Amino acid sequence: MTPADLSLTVLHAVRRAVDDGALRVDVPPTVKVERARPGGVGEYASNVALTLARSAGRTALDIAGILEERLRDTPGLQAVDVTGPGFLNFTLRPDAGGELVRAVREAGDTYGSGTALAGVTVRFADLTESRALLVTETVVRLLRSQGADAGFAQGADAGFGQDQPAQDRPAQDAPAHERTPQRIHVHPGAYEPRSLGVDAARWALLRAAPQDRPLDGPPLLVQHERNPLFRVRYAHSRVRRLLDNAAQLGFGPAYEIPVHAPELLGVLGDHPVALLTAARHRAPDRVARHLEATADALLAFQHTVLPLGDEKPSAAHRSRLALAEAAGTVLAGGLSVLGISAPERI
């Protein structure tokens, strides 16, 4: 991980903290990362918490702690320490990419699921409007993936629901008015699988934020890179083709040496956070946006995977193929959460 990669990683952590509501600041355009001073902790350091303290109305130590929570499991980082008045210090890990690829392979399509919301009970009001029902069903799936007990309150009166709750808490500890069936504020939209097909019909309703108008359906049927649904599904099919082509060349995926692919490693490492944030905010569109970022990073990386010309398959090719395979797994899992298929070929 280079200083530029680390700077981008810290910037992503600031953005996630703002998205989660943990910080209320304008996200800076860049974050400065420098070599740690002699005798200091770790290899790199950043004063980002000190620069944000005044506008956030909080101490730099508070902000550094918030960012440390979002950085501690980042691929490529062995340790994140808070020192002095609020400096963040970073110790790099020699083989973080290998750990990430192994984690994705072991979890499969469930990579990103967790128990952060275990003990939380959420019930949604019965619904009839098609987009509201689709969005809420997807949110239920997201909540369950994070350990929550989520579902619909049978026979509930939708008029007693709440708009997106500010936070989750175990139902037994919540006041009575917060145990009533919830409702997500959703702009109405027609579900049109007959004319669009299931995948495009679902993406049209889920890709836009629930409170926004749904996407226009026909452009989602066009097989072009400007179509984000096509781009995401094509990226998954491209991984399957890479695996097939590699098998014909006599090699398979195996992460043996570090791969320089900070953008792709970053989005794969962010996938669990993206799912948890989408569940907490009742926002399936966050998953769709994250899949777009994953697809874009993969498609930019894919050209390095297979040997070119007279090259022989090497440890570098096997490692890059393993990383591409992990990206395909993340794409398939994310699409599954949205109820959208991940094709083997397009």
C-alpha positions in Angstrom: 0.0 0.0 0.0 1.5 3.3 -1.1 1.0 6.6 0.6 -1.5 7.6 -2.2 -3.4 4.3 -1.6 -3.4 5.0 2.2 -4.6 8.6 1.7 -7.5 7.3 -0.4 -8.3 4.7 2.2 -8.5 7.3 5.0 -10.6 9.5 2.8 -13.0 6.6 2.3 -13.2 6.1 6.1 -14.1 9.8 6.5 -16.8 9.5 3.9 -18.2 6.3 5.6 -18.3 8.1 8.9 -20.3 10.9 7.4 -22.6 8.5 5.6 -23.2 6.6 8.9 -24.0 9.8 10.7 -21.1 9.4 13.1 -19.5 12.7 11.8 -21.2 15.9 10.5 -18.5 17.5 8.3 -17.9 18.3 4.7 -15.8 15.5 3.3 -12.4 17.0 2.3 -11.2 16.5 -1.3 -8.0 14.8 -0.1 -6.3 13.5 3.1 -2.7 14.2 3.7 -0.6 11.1 4.8 3.1 11.4 5.6 5.9 9.2 6.8 5.9 8.8 10.5 8.6 10.8 12.2 11.6 9.0 13.6 10.7 7.3 16.9 7.0 7.6 16.1 4.5 4.8 15.9 4.0 2.9 12.6 5.2 3.8 9.2 2.7 6.6 8.2 0.7 9.2 10.0 -2.2 11.6 9.2 -3.5 14.7 11.0 -6.9 14.5 9.4 -8.7 14.3 12.7 -7.1 17.5 13.8 -8.1 19.3 10.6 -11.8 18.2 11.0 -12.2 18.9 14.7 -13.4 22.5 14.5 -16.0 22.0 11.8 -17.2 18.8 13.4 -17.5 20.5 16.8 -15.7 17.6 18.5 -12.3 16.9 19.8 -9.6 15.5 17.5 -9.3 12.5 19.7 -13.0 11.7 19.3 -12.8 12.0 15.5 -9.6 9.9 15.4 -11.4 7.2 17.4 -14.3 7.2 15.0 -12.0 6.8 12.0 -9.9 4.2 13.7 -13.0 2.0 14.1 -13.5 2.2 10.3 -9.9 1.6 9.4 -8.8 -1.2 11.7 -9.9 -4.1 9.4 -8.7 -2.4 6.2 -6.8 -4.7 3.8 -3.2 -3.7 3.9 -3.2 -2.3 7.4 -1.7 -4.3 10.3 -2.5 -1.7 13.0 -4.0 1.8 13.3 -3.0 3.8 16.5 -4.2 7.1 17.8 -1.4 9.1 19.3 -0.9 12.6 20.8 -3.8 15.0 20.4 -5.4 12.9 17.7 -2.9 11.7 15.1 -3.6 8.5 13.2 -0.6 6.2 12.8 -0.5 3.3 10.4 1.5 0.1 10.3 1.2 -1.7 7.0 0.6 -5.4 6.6 2.8 -7.3 4.2 0.1 -9.6 2.7 -3.3 -8.1 3.3 -4.5 -8.9 -0.2 -4.0 -12.6 0.4 -6.0 -12.4 3.7 -8.9 -10.6 1.9 -9.0 -13.1 -1.0 -9.0 -16.0 1.4 -11.8 -14.5 3.4 -13.9 -14.0 0.3 -13.2 -17.6 -0.9 -14.1 -19.1 2.5 -17.4 -17.1 2.8 -18.4 -17.3 -0.8 -21.6 -15.4 -1.7 -22.2 -14.7 2.0 -19.0 -12.5 2.3 -20.1 -9.3 4.0 -22.7 -10.9 6.2 -22.2 -10.4 9.9 -23.7 -10.1 13.4 -23.5 -6.4 13.9 -27.3 -6.1 14.3 -27.8 -9.3 16.3 -30.4 -8.7 18.9 -32.2 -6.1 16.9 -35.8 -6.9 16.0 -37.4 -4.9 13.1 -41.0 -5.4 11.8 -42.3 -3.5 8.8 -45.9 -2.7 8.1 -47.8 -4.7 5.4 -47.6 -3.0 2.1 -49.4 -3.0 -1.3 -47.6 -0.5 -3.4 -45.2 -2.4 -5.6 -42.0 -0.4 -5.2 -42.4 0.0 -1.5 -42.9 -3.7 -1.1 -39.8 -4.5 -3.2 -37.6 -2.1 -1.4 -38.8 -3.3 2.0 -38.3 -6.9 1.1 -34.8 -6.2 0.1 -34.1 -4.2 3.3 -35.4 -7.2 5.3 -32.9 -9.4 3.4 -30.1 -6.9 4.2 -31.1 -6.7 7.9 -31.1 -10.5 8.2 -27.7 -10.7 6.6 -26.4 -8.5 9.5 -27.9 -10.7 12.2 -31.2 -8.8 12.8 -34.5 -10.4 13.3 -36.4 -8.7 10.5 -39.7 -9.3 8.7 -43.2 -8.1 8.2 -45.8 -7.6 10.9 -48.7 -9.8 9.8 -51.9 -7.8 9.7 -50.2 -4.6 10.7 -51.8 -1.3 10.0 -49.5 0.6 7.6 -50.8 3.9 9.0 -49.0 3.2 12.3 -45.5 2.9 10.6 -42.5 5.1 11.0 -40.3 6.6 8.3 -36.7 5.5 8.3 -35.6 5.2 12.0 -32.5 7.0 13.1 -31.0 4.0 14.7 -31.6 0.3 15.6 -31.9 -1.1 19.0 -33.1 -4.4 20.5 -36.8 -4.5 20.5 -37.1 -5.4 24.1 -35.2 -2.2 25.1 -37.1 0.1 22.8 -40.1 2.2 23.9 -43.5 0.9 22.9 -43.9 3.5 20.1 -40.7 2.3 18.5 -41.9 -1.3 18.5 -44.7 -0.5 16.1 -44.4 -1.6 12.5 -42.0 0.6 10.5 -42.4 2.0 7.1 -39.7 3.2 4.7 -40.5 6.4 2.8 -40.6 5.2 -0.9 -41.4 7.2 -4.0 -44.0 5.0 -5.8 -42.9 3.1 -8.9 -44.3 0.3 -11.1 -42.7 -3.1 -11.0 -42.6 -4.2 -14.7 -40.9 -7.6 -15.1 -43.0 -8.5 -18.1 -41.7 -5.7 -20.3 -38.2 -5.3 -18.7 -37.4 -8.7 -17.3 -36.9 -9.4 -13.6 -33.4 -8.1 -13.3 -33.9 -4.7 -15.0 -37.3 -4.3 -13.3 -35.7 -4.8 -9.9 -32.6 -2.6 -10.7 -34.9 0.3 -11.9 -36.7 0.3 -8.5 -33.7 -0.4 -6.2 -30.8 1.6 -7.8 -32.4 5.0 -7.1 -32.6 6.0 -3.4 -36.0 5.0 -2.1 -37.3 8.5 -1.8 -36.3 9.4 -5.4 -38.0 8.5 -8.6 -37.2 5.1 -10.0 -34.9 4.8 -13.0 -36.3 4.7 -16.5 -36.5 1.0 -17.5 -35.8 0.8 -21.2 -32.2 2.1 -21.0 -31.4 -0.7 -18.6 -32.0 -3.2 -21.5 -29.2 -1.7 -23.6 -26.0 -3.7 -23.6 -23.6 -0.8 -23.3 -21.0 0.4 -20.7 -23.2 3.5 -20.0 -25.8 1.1 -18.6 -24.7 0.4 -15.0 -26.7 -2.8 -14.7 -25.1 -4.2 -17.8 -21.7 -3.2 -16.5 -22.1 -5.0 -13.2 -23.5 -8.2 -14.7 -20.9 -8.1 -17.5 -18.1 -7.8 -15.0 -19.3 -10.9 -13.3 -19.5 -12.8 -16.6 -16.0 -11.5 -17.4 -14.6 -13.2 -14.3 -16.2 -16.5 -15.4 -14.6 -16.1 -18.8 -11.2 -15.3 -17.2 -11.4 -18.5 -15.1 -12.4 -20.6 -18.2 -9.5 -19.1 -20.3 -7.0 -19.7 -17.5 -8.1 -23.3 -17.2 -7.5 -23.7 -20.9 -3.9 -22.3 -20.4 -3.4 -24.8 -17.6 -3.6 -22.7 -14.4 -6.1 -21.7 -11.8 -6.6 -19.0 -9.1 -4.1 -19.1 -6.2 -3.1 -16.0 -4.3 0.7 -16.6 -4.0 2.3 -13.1 -4.1 1.0 -9.6 -3.4 -1.0 -7.9 -6.2 -0.9 -4.2 -6.7 -4.6 -3.3 -7.2 -5.5 -0.8 -4.5 -8.9 0.2 -6.1 -10.1 -3.4 -6.4 -8.8 -4.4 -3.0 -10.3 -1.3 -1.5 -13.9 -2.0 -2.8 -13.7 -5.7 -1.9 -12.6 -4.8 1.6 -15.4 -2.2 1.8 -18.1 -4.7 0.9 -19.0 -5.7 4.5 -19.3 -2.1 5.4 -21.5 -1.3 2.4 -23.9 -4.1 3.3 -24.1 -3.0 7.0 -24.6 0.7 6.1 -27.3 -0.2 3.6 -29.1 -2.3 6.2 -28.9 0.5 8.8 -30.0 3.2 6.5 -32.7 1.0 4.8 -31.0 1.9 1.5 -30.6 -0.9 -1.1 -29.3 1.7 -3.5 -26.1 1.8 -1.5 -25.5 -1.8 -2.4 -26.1 -1.1 -6.1 -23.7 1.8 -6.1 -21.0 -0.3 -4.4 -21.5 -3.0 -7.0 -21.0 -0.4 -9.7 -17.7 0.7 -8.1 -16.6 -3.0 -7.8 -17.4 -3.7 -11.4 -15.5 -0.6 -12.6 -12.4 -1.5 -10.5 -12.5 -5.1 -11.8 -13.0 -4.1 -15.5 -10.0 -1.8 -15.1 -7.9 -4.6 -13.6 -9.0 -7.5 -15.8 -6.5 -6.9 -18.6 -3.6 -7.8 -16.3 -4.9 -11.3 -15.4 -4.0 -13.6 -18.3 -0.6 -14.0 -19.9 0.0 -11.9 -23.0 1.9 -13.0 -26.1 4.7 -15.5 -25.2 4.3 -15.1 -21.5 4.0 -18.3 -19.4 1.5 -18.5 -16.5 3.3 -17.4 -13.3 2.6 -16.8 -9.6 1.6 -13.2 -10.6 -1.1 -14.5 -13.0 -2.4 -17.0 -10.5 -2.6 -14.3 -7.8 -4.4 -11.8 -10.1 -6.8 -14.5 -11.1 -7.6 -15.3 -7.5 -8.3 -11.6 -6.9 -10.5 -11.4 -9.9 -12.4 -14.5 -8.7 -12.9 -12.8 -5.4 -14.4 -9.8 -7.1 -16.8 -12.1 -9.1 -17.9 -13.6 -5.8 -18.6 -10.2 -4.3 -20.5 -9.2 -7.4 -22.6 -12.4 -7.3 -23.3 -12.0 -3.6 -24.3 -8.3 -3.9 -26.6 -9.0 -6.9 -28.2 -11.9 -4.9 -29.0 -9.5 -2.1 -30.9 -7.3 -4.6 -32.6 -10.4 -6.1 -30.8 -10.0 -9.5 -29.1 -12.8 -11.4 -25.3 -13.0 -12.0 -24.9 -14.4 -15.5 -22.1 -16.8 -16.4 -22.1 -15.3 -19.9 -23.3 -12.2 -21.6 
